[in-house]
Amino acid sequence: MKVKHFIVAVLIAIFFVTAVFSFAAEDPWFIIKDKNGVCKVIQAKDKTPATIAGPYKTKDNAEKAKDKACAKEEKKK
């Protein structure tokens, strides 16, 4: 009987940890260019039509890549 209780407790703990980590996962960061031609870093679930680079795991990584991505976008024009 104690083995069954232990197994149930372990399964509940695994479920709890999985649920916490899935809710704690943040949306990725993208670099977009708005209709006025201004590059911005936003957090979104998916790419948008205005996305020019991304996804990035952190805002800092996206900010670092913003100048480079916007410069490449300017060269395309």
Helices and strands as residue ranges (DSSP letters): H 2-24, E 29-33, E 39-43, E 51-56, H 59-76
